């Protein structure tokens, strides 16, 4: 019995490869959308009002968000930052270093000033 040529196998596998790439792209897109929604939720009017009520210092507080660096330049987050800036609320990223058991970890926090 003759084995199929590599060209035949490639032709058979091409639709599978295309489908796998498409599904992987959709999953990546869903992860980015979820991260953007998380940041937009933190920057919503209600969330900011609730956090400002709990703030220790008047006029400023910081929020933690693990996906902030991934979506900071996303157009939806950028537009929300501009919208807040027009209202007199300054939102910026602040790098924070934490040392635990001799190891240094870096995170980014969201500083909100009003």
DSSP file (Angstrom, degrees, kcal/mol; ACC not computed):
  #  RESIDUE AA STRUCTURE BP1 BP2  ACC     N-H-->O    O-->H-N    N-H-->O    O-->H-N    TCO  KAPPA ALPHA  PHI   PSI    X-CA   Y-CA   Z-CA
    1    1 A X              0   0    0      0, 0.0     2,-0.3     0, 0.0     0, 0.0   0.000 360.0 360.0 360.0 137.5    0.0    0.0    0.0
    2    2 A X        -     0   0    0      1,-0.0     2,-0.2     3,-0.0     3,-0.1  -0.664 360.0-128.7 -88.7 136.1    1.3    3.4   -0.9
    3    3 A X        -     0   0    0     -2,-0.3     2,-0.0     1,-0.1    -1,-0.0  -0.565  32.4-101.9 -80.5 146.1    1.6    6.1    1.7
    4    4 A X        -     0   0    0     -2,-0.2    -1,-0.1     1,-0.1     5,-0.0  -0.370  41.5-107.9 -66.5 146.3    0.0    9.5    0.9
    5    5 A X     >  -     0   0    0      1,-0.1     4,-2.1    -3,-0.1     5,-0.2  -0.258  23.7-112.8 -70.9 162.1    2.5   12.2   -0.2
    6    6 A X  H  > S+     0   0    0      1,-0.2     4,-2.4     2,-0.2     5,-0.2   0.834 118.2  58.1 -66.2 -30.8    3.3   15.1    2.1
    7    7 A X  H  > S+     0   0    0      2,-0.2     4,-2.1     1,-0.2    -1,-0.2   0.908 106.3  48.6 -64.2 -41.2    1.6   17.5   -0.3
    8    8 A X  H  > S+     0   0    0      2,-0.2     4,-2.1     1,-0.2    -2,-0.2   0.929 111.7  48.9 -62.9 -45.5   -1.7   15.4    0.1
    9    9 A X  H  X S+     0   0    0     -4,-2.1     4,-2.5     1,-0.2    -2,-0.2   0.900 110.3  51.5 -62.7 -39.6   -1.3   15.5    3.9
   10   10 A X  H  X S+     0   0    0     -4,-2.4     4,-1.7     1,-0.2    -1,-0.2   0.903 109.6  49.8 -63.9 -40.6   -0.7   19.2    3.9
   11   11 A X  H  X S+     0   0    0     -4,-2.1     4,-0.6     1,-0.2    -1,-0.2   0.878 112.8  46.9 -65.6 -36.9   -3.8   19.8    1.8
   12   12 A X  H  X S+     0   0    0     -4,-2.1     4,-0.5     1,-0.2     3,-0.3   0.887 116.2  44.6 -70.2 -39.0   -5.9   17.7    4.2
   13   13 A X  H  X S+     0   0    0     -4,-2.5     4,-3.0     1,-0.2     5,-0.2   0.678  92.5  81.9 -81.8 -17.9   -4.5   19.4    7.2
   14   14 A X  H  X S+     0   0    0     -4,-1.7     4,-2.8     1,-0.2     5,-0.2   0.914  92.2  47.9 -57.0 -47.0   -4.8   23.0    5.9
   15   15 A X  H  X S+     0   0    0     -4,-0.6     4,-2.2    -3,-0.3    -1,-0.2   0.897 113.6  49.3 -61.0 -36.4   -8.5   23.3    6.8
   16   16 A X  H  X S+     0   0    0     -4,-0.5     4,-2.6     2,-0.2    -2,-0.2   0.930 111.7  48.0 -65.8 -44.9   -7.7   22.0   10.2
   17   17 A X  H  X S+     0   0    0     -4,-3.0     4,-2.7     2,-0.2     5,-0.2   0.916 111.5  50.2 -61.8 -43.3   -4.9   24.4   10.7
   18   18 A X  H  X S+     0   0    0     -4,-2.8     4,-2.4    -5,-0.2    -1,-0.2   0.919 111.9  48.2 -60.7 -43.2   -7.0   27.3    9.5
   19   19 A X  H  X S+     0   0    0     -4,-2.2     4,-2.6    -5,-0.2    -2,-0.2   0.908 111.4  49.6 -64.8 -42.5   -9.7   26.4   11.9
   20   20 A X  H  X S+     0   0    0     -4,-2.6     4,-2.5     2,-0.2    -2,-0.2   0.911 112.1  48.2 -63.5 -42.7   -7.3   26.0   14.8
   21   21 A X  H  X S+     0   0    0     -4,-2.7     4,-2.4     2,-0.2    -2,-0.2   0.903 112.1  49.9 -63.5 -40.3   -5.8   29.4   14.0
   22   22 A X  H  X S+     0   0    0     -4,-2.4     4,-2.3    -5,-0.2    -2,-0.2   0.925 112.3  46.3 -64.4 -44.8   -9.2   31.0   13.8
   23   23 A X  H  X S+     0   0    0     -4,-2.6     4,-2.4     2,-0.2    -2,-0.2   0.906 112.5  50.5 -65.1 -41.5  -10.3   29.5   17.2
   24   24 A X  H  X S+     0   0    0     -4,-2.5     4,-2.3     1,-0.2    -1,-0.2   0.899 110.8  50.0 -63.2 -40.0   -7.0   30.6   18.8
   25   25 A X  H  X S+     0   0    0     -4,-2.4     4,-2.3     2,-0.2    -2,-0.2   0.894 110.1  50.0 -64.9 -40.2   -7.6   34.1   17.5
   26   26 A X  H  X S+     0   0    0     -4,-2.3     4,-2.3     2,-0.2    -2,-0.2   0.902 110.5  49.9 -64.5 -41.1  -11.1   34.2   18.8
   27   27 A X  H  X S+     0   0    0     -4,-2.4     4,-2.0     2,-0.2    -2,-0.2   0.912 111.2  48.9 -64.2 -42.5   -9.9   33.0   22.2
   28   28 A X  H  X S+     0   0    0     -4,-2.3     4,-2.3     1,-0.2    -2,-0.2   0.913 110.9  50.7 -62.8 -42.2   -7.3   35.7   22.3
   29   29 A X  H  X S+     0   0    0     -4,-2.3     4,-2.5     1,-0.2    -2,-0.2   0.889 109.3  51.0 -62.7 -40.0   -9.8   38.3   21.3
   30   30 A X  H  X S+     0   0    0     -4,-2.3     4,-2.2     2,-0.2    -1,-0.2   0.872 109.3  51.0 -65.9 -36.9  -12.2   37.2   24.1
   31   31 A X  H  X S+     0   0    0     -4,-2.0     4,-2.2     2,-0.2    -2,-0.2   0.917 111.6  47.1 -66.5 -42.3   -9.3   37.4   26.6
   32   32 A X  H  X S+     0   0    0     -4,-2.3     4,-2.6     2,-0.2    -2,-0.2   0.923 111.8  50.6 -64.9 -43.7   -8.5   41.0   25.5
   33   33 A X  H  X S+     0   0    0     -4,-2.5     4,-2.5     1,-0.2    -1,-0.2   0.901 110.4  49.7 -60.5 -41.0  -12.2   42.0   25.6
   34   34 A X  H  X S+     0   0    0     -4,-2.2     4,-1.9     2,-0.2    -1,-0.2   0.897 111.3  49.1 -65.6 -39.3  -12.5   40.6   29.1
   35   35 A X  H  X S+     0   0    0     -4,-2.2     4,-2.0     2,-0.2    -2,-0.2   0.910 111.7  48.9 -65.9 -42.2   -9.4   42.5   30.2
   36   36 A X  H  X S+     0   0    0     -4,-2.6     4,-2.8     1,-0.2     5,-0.2   0.918 110.3  50.9 -63.2 -43.4  -10.7   45.7   28.7
   37   37 A X  H  X S+     0   0    0     -4,-2.5     4,-2.2     1,-0.2    -1,-0.2   0.870 107.7  54.1 -63.0 -36.0  -14.1   45.3   30.3
   38   38 A X  H  X S+     0   0    0     -4,-1.9     4,-1.8     2,-0.2    -1,-0.2   0.932 112.2  43.0 -62.9 -46.2  -12.4   44.7   33.7
   39   39 A X  H  X S+     0   0    0     -4,-2.0     4,-1.7     2,-0.2    -2,-0.2   0.909 113.5  51.4 -68.0 -41.5  -10.5   48.0   33.4
   40   40 A X  H  < S+     0   0    0     -4,-2.8    -1,-0.2     1,-0.2    -2,-0.2   0.862 107.7  53.7 -63.8 -34.1  -13.5   49.9   32.1
   41   41 A X  H >< S+     0   0    0     -4,-2.2     3,-1.2    -5,-0.2     6,-0.3   0.910 107.9  49.9 -65.1 -41.0  -15.5   48.5   35.1
   42   42 A X  H 3< S+     0   0    0     -4,-1.8    -1,-0.2     1,-0.2    -2,-0.2   0.831 113.3  47.2 -64.0 -31.1  -12.8   49.9   37.4
   43   43 A X  T 3< S+     0   0    0     -4,-1.7    -1,-0.2    -5,-0.1    -2,-0.2   0.317  86.2 119.7 -94.1   8.4  -13.1   53.3   35.6
   44   44 A X  S <> S-     0   0    0     -3,-1.2     4,-2.6    -4,-0.2     5,-0.2  -0.351  76.4-114.2 -70.6 156.3  -16.9   53.4   35.7
   45   45 A X  H  > S+     0   0    0      1,-0.2     4,-2.3     2,-0.2     5,-0.2   0.905 115.5  49.0 -57.4 -45.0  -18.5   56.3   37.5
   46   46 A X  H  > S+     0   0    0      2,-0.2     4,-2.3     1,-0.2    -1,-0.2   0.915 112.1  47.1 -63.9 -44.3  -20.0   54.1   40.2
   47   47 A X  H  > S+     0   0    0     -6,-0.3     4,-2.4     1,-0.2    -1,-0.2   0.908 113.1  48.9 -65.9 -41.2  -16.8   52.2   40.9
   48   48 A X  H  X S+     0   0    0     -4,-2.6     4,-2.3     2,-0.2    -1,-0.2   0.897 111.3  49.8 -65.6 -39.1  -14.8   55.5   41.1
   49   49 A X  H  X S+     0   0    0     -4,-2.3     4,-1.5    -5,-0.2    -2,-0.2   0.911 111.8  48.3 -65.0 -41.9  -17.4   57.0   43.4
   50   50 A X  H  X S+     0   0    0     -4,-2.3     4,-1.0     1,-0.2    -2,-0.2   0.909 113.5  46.7 -65.4 -42.1  -17.3   54.0   45.7
   51   51 A X  H  X S+     0   0    0     -4,-2.4     4,-0.7     1,-0.2     3,-0.3   0.871 109.3  53.9 -68.8 -36.3  -13.5   53.9   45.8
   52   52 A X  H  < S+     0   0    0     -4,-2.3     3,-0.4     1,-0.2    -1,-0.2   0.833 104.6  55.6 -68.1 -30.1  -13.3   57.7   46.5
   53   53 A X  H  < S+     0   0    0     -4,-1.5    -1,-0.2     1,-0.2    -2,-0.2   0.824 112.4  42.7 -68.5 -30.3  -15.6   57.2   49.5
   54   54 A X  H  < S+     0   0    0     -4,-1.0    -1,-0.2    -3,-0.3    -2,-0.2   0.510  88.3 124.4 -90.9  -5.7  -13.2   54.6   50.9
   55   55 A X     <  -     0   0    0     -4,-0.7     6,-0.1    -3,-0.4    -3,-0.1  -0.240  53.8-150.3 -63.0 140.6  -10.1   56.6   50.1
   56   56 A X  S    S+     0   0    0      4,-0.1     2,-0.4     1,-0.1    -1,-0.1   0.902  85.2  45.4 -75.7 -43.7   -7.7   57.3   53.0
   57   57 A X  S >  S-     0   0    0      3,-0.5     3,-1.2     1,-0.0     2,-0.2  -0.829  94.8-112.0-103.2 142.0   -6.5   60.6   51.5
   58   58 A X  T 3  S+     0   0    0     -2,-0.4    -2,-0.1     1,-0.2     3,-0.0  -0.501  96.1  13.3 -72.9 134.2   -8.9   63.1   50.0
   59   59 A X  T 3  S+     0   0    0     -2,-0.2    55,-2.2    -7,-0.2     2,-0.3   0.461 117.5  63.6  86.8   1.9   -8.6   63.6   46.3
   60   60 A X  E <   +A  113   0A   0     -3,-1.2    -3,-0.5    53,-0.2     2,-0.3  -0.975  46.3 155.7-158.6 141.1   -6.5   60.6   45.4
   61   61 A X  E     -A  112   0A   0     51,-2.0    51,-3.1    -2,-0.3     2,-0.4  -0.974  27.1-130.6-156.5 164.6   -6.6   56.8   45.6
   62   62 A X  E     -A  111   0A   0     -2,-0.3     2,-0.4    49,-0.2    49,-0.2  -0.932  13.5-160.1-122.6 145.3   -5.0   53.8   43.8
   63   63 A X  E     -A  110   0A   0     47,-2.6    47,-3.2    -2,-0.4     2,-0.4  -0.931  13.3-134.9-121.8 146.1   -6.6   50.7   42.3
   64   64 A X  E     +A  109   0A   0     -2,-0.4     2,-0.3    45,-0.2    45,-0.2  -0.830  27.9 165.2 -99.9 138.9   -5.0   47.3   41.5
   65   65 A X    >   -     0   0    0     43,-0.8     3,-1.2    -2,-0.4     4,-0.3  -0.866  26.4-156.3-153.9 117.3   -5.6   45.6   38.3
   66   66 A X  T 3  S+     0   0    0     -2,-0.3     3,-0.2     1,-0.2     4,-0.1   0.665  94.9  47.2 -69.4 -17.2   -3.5   42.7   37.0
   67   67 A X  T 3> S+     0   0    0      1,-0.1     4,-1.2   -32,-0.1     3,-0.4   0.285  78.2 106.6-106.9   9.8   -4.4   43.3   33.3
   68   68 A X  H X> S+     0   0    0     -3,-1.2     4,-1.0     1,-0.2     3,-0.6   0.904  78.2  49.7 -59.3 -46.7   -3.8   47.1   33.2
   69   69 A X  H 34 S+     0   0    0     -4,-0.3     4,-0.3     1,-0.2    -1,-0.2   0.830 107.4  56.5 -63.3 -31.1   -0.6   47.0   31.2
   70   70 A X  H 34 S+     0   0    0     -3,-0.4    -1,-0.2     1,-0.2    -2,-0.2   0.822 120.8  25.0 -70.1 -31.2   -2.1   44.7   28.6
   71   71 A X  H X< S+     0   0    0     -4,-1.2     3,-1.5    -3,-0.6     6,-0.3   0.297  84.4 109.0-120.5   8.8   -5.0   47.0   27.7
   72   72 A X  T 3< S+     0   0    0     -4,-1.0    -1,-0.1     1,-0.3    -2,-0.1   0.863  88.2  41.6 -57.6 -38.6   -3.7   50.5   28.7
   73   73 A X  T 3  S+     0   0    0     -4,-0.3    -1,-0.3    -3,-0.1    -2,-0.1   0.386  83.8 124.5 -92.0   3.4   -3.4   51.6   25.0
   74   74 A X    <>  -     0   0    0     -3,-1.5     4,-2.9     1,-0.1     3,-0.3  -0.406  69.9-124.4 -61.4 137.8   -6.7   49.9   23.9
   75   75 A X  H  > S+     0   0    0      1,-0.2     4,-2.5     2,-0.2     5,-0.2   0.827 109.1  53.9 -57.1 -33.7   -8.9   52.6   22.2
   76   76 A X  H  > S+     0   0    0      2,-0.2     4,-1.7     1,-0.2    -1,-0.2   0.909 113.0  41.8 -68.7 -40.6  -11.8   51.9   24.6
   77   77 A X  H  > S+     0   0    0     -3,-0.3     4,-2.4    -6,-0.3    -2,-0.2   0.901 114.1  53.2 -70.5 -41.3   -9.6   52.5   27.7
   78   78 A X  H  X S+     0   0    0     -4,-2.9     4,-2.3     1,-0.2    -2,-0.2   0.918 109.2  48.7 -58.8 -45.5   -7.9   55.4   26.0
   79   79 A X  H  X S+     0   0    0     -4,-2.5     4,-2.4    -5,-0.2    -1,-0.2   0.893 110.7  50.3 -63.8 -39.7  -11.3   57.0   25.3
   80   80 A X  H  X S+     0   0    0     -4,-1.7     4,-2.4     2,-0.2    -1,-0.2   0.897 109.4  51.3 -66.3 -39.4  -12.5   56.5   28.9
   81   81 A X  H  X S+     0   0    0     -4,-2.4     4,-2.4     2,-0.2    -2,-0.2   0.919 111.4  47.6 -61.9 -43.5   -9.3   58.1   30.2
   82   82 A X  H  X S+     0   0    0     -4,-2.3     4,-2.2     2,-0.2    -2,-0.2   0.899 110.1  52.6 -63.7 -40.5   -9.9   61.1   28.0
   83   83 A X  H  X S+     0   0    0     -4,-2.4     4,-0.8     1,-0.2    -2,-0.2   0.917 111.6  45.9 -61.1 -43.9  -13.5   61.3   29.1
   84   84 A X  H ><>S+     0   0    0     -4,-2.4     5,-2.6     1,-0.2     3,-0.6   0.887 109.5  55.1 -66.6 -38.6  -12.5   61.3   32.7
   85   85 A X  H ><5S+     0   0    0     -4,-2.4     3,-1.6     1,-0.3    -2,-0.2   0.885 103.4  54.8 -62.8 -38.4   -9.7   63.9   32.1
   86   86 A X  H 3<5S+     0   0    0     -4,-2.2    -1,-0.3     1,-0.3    -2,-0.2   0.763 106.5  53.2 -64.8 -23.6  -12.3   66.2   30.5
   87   87 A X  T <<5S-     0   0    0     -4,-0.8    -1,-0.3    -3,-0.6    -2,-0.2   0.392 126.8-101.6 -90.4   2.3  -14.2   65.9   33.8
   88   88 A X  T < 5S+     0   0    0     -3,-1.6     2,-0.6     1,-0.3    -3,-0.2   0.658  82.5 128.0  88.6  16.9  -11.2   66.9   35.8
   89   89 A X      < -     0   0    0     -5,-2.6     2,-0.5    -8,-0.1    -1,-0.3  -0.934  46.4-151.9-110.3 119.7  -10.2   63.3   36.9
   90   90 A X  E     -B  113   0A   0     23,-3.0    23,-2.8    -2,-0.6     2,-0.5  -0.795  12.3-173.4 -95.3 127.7   -6.6   62.4   36.2
   91   91 A X  E     +B  112   0A   0     -2,-0.5     2,-0.3    21,-0.2    21,-0.2  -0.982  13.7 160.4-122.5 125.8   -5.9   58.6   35.7
   92   92 A X  E     -B  111   0A   0     19,-2.3    19,-3.1    -2,-0.5     2,-0.3  -0.977  39.0-110.6-144.2 156.9   -2.4   57.3   35.4
   93   93 A X  E     -B  110   0A   0     -2,-0.3     2,-0.4    17,-0.2    17,-0.2  -0.683  29.3-167.6 -85.1 140.0   -0.4   54.1   35.7
   94   94 A X  E     -B  109   0A   0     15,-2.7    15,-2.9    -2,-0.3     2,-0.2  -0.977  15.9-136.9-130.4 118.0    2.0   53.9   38.6
   95   95 A X  E     -B  108   0A   0     -2,-0.4     2,-0.4    13,-0.2    13,-0.2  -0.557  22.8-167.1 -73.4 137.5    4.6   51.1   38.8
   96   96 A X  E     -B  107   0A   0     11,-3.2    11,-2.7    -2,-0.2     2,-0.4  -0.992   7.9-154.8-128.9 130.1    4.9   49.6   42.3
   97   97 A X  E     -B  106   0A   0     -2,-0.4     2,-0.4     9,-0.2     9,-0.2  -0.892  10.9-172.7-105.9 135.6    7.7   47.3   43.5
   98   98 A X  E     -B  105   0A   0      7,-2.9     7,-3.4    -2,-0.4     2,-0.6  -0.985  12.4-148.4-126.5 135.8    7.1   44.9   46.3
   99   99 A X  E     +B  104   0A   0     -2,-0.4     2,-0.4     5,-0.2     5,-0.2  -0.919  19.4 173.9-108.5 125.2    9.7   42.8   48.0
  100  100 A X  E >  S-B  103   0A   0      3,-2.9     3,-2.1    -2,-0.6    -2,-0.0  -0.988  70.4 -18.5-131.8 121.3    8.7   39.4   49.4
  101  101 A X  T 3  S-     0   0    0     -2,-0.4    -1,-0.1     1,-0.3     3,-0.1   0.866 128.3 -50.3  52.4  41.6   11.2   36.9   50.8
  102  102 A X  T 3  S+     0   0    0      1,-0.2     2,-0.4     0, 0.0    -1,-0.3   0.433 117.2 110.1  81.6  -1.9   14.1   38.7   49.2
  103  103 A X  E <   - B   0 100A   0     -3,-2.1    -3,-2.9     2,-0.0     2,-0.5  -0.870  61.0-137.6-108.7 142.2   12.5   38.7   45.7
  104  104 A X  E     - B   0  99A   0     -2,-0.4     2,-0.4    -5,-0.2    -5,-0.2  -0.848  17.7-169.5-102.5 130.3   11.2   41.9   44.1
  105  105 A X  E     - B   0  98A   0     -7,-3.4    -7,-2.9    -2,-0.5     2,-0.4  -0.935   8.4-149.5-118.0 141.1    7.9   41.9   42.2
  106  106 A X  E     + B   0  97A   0     -2,-0.4     2,-0.3    -9,-0.2    -9,-0.2  -0.927  20.8 166.4-114.0 135.3    6.6   44.7   40.0
  107  107 A X  E     - B   0  96A   0    -11,-2.7   -11,-3.2    -2,-0.4     2,-0.5  -0.894  29.2-126.5-135.1 166.1    3.0   45.6   39.5
  108  108 A X  E     - B   0  95A   0     -2,-0.3   -43,-0.8   -13,-0.2     2,-0.3  -0.972  22.6-166.7-118.5 131.1    1.2   48.5   38.0
  109  109 A X  E     -AB  64  94A   0    -15,-2.9   -15,-2.7    -2,-0.5     2,-0.6  -0.744  22.1-121.7-110.5 162.5   -1.5   50.4   39.9
  110  110 A X  E     -AB  63  93A   0    -47,-3.2   -47,-2.6    -2,-0.3     2,-0.5  -0.918  24.0-158.2-105.9 114.1   -4.0   52.8   38.7
  111  111 A X  E     -AB  62  92A   0    -19,-3.1   -19,-2.3    -2,-0.6     2,-0.5  -0.829   6.1-166.4 -97.5 128.5   -3.8   56.2   40.4
  112  112 A X  E     -AB  61  91A   0    -51,-3.1   -51,-2.0    -2,-0.5     2,-0.4  -0.962   6.2-177.5-116.8 124.9   -6.9   58.3   40.3
  113  113 A X  E      AB  60  90A   0    -23,-2.8   -23,-3.0    -2,-0.5   -53,-0.2  -0.974 360.0 360.0-123.0 136.2   -6.7   62.0   41.3
  114  114 A X              0   0    0    -55,-2.2   -54,-0.2    -2,-0.4    -1,-0.1   0.331 360.0 360.0-140.4 360.0   -9.6   64.4   41.4
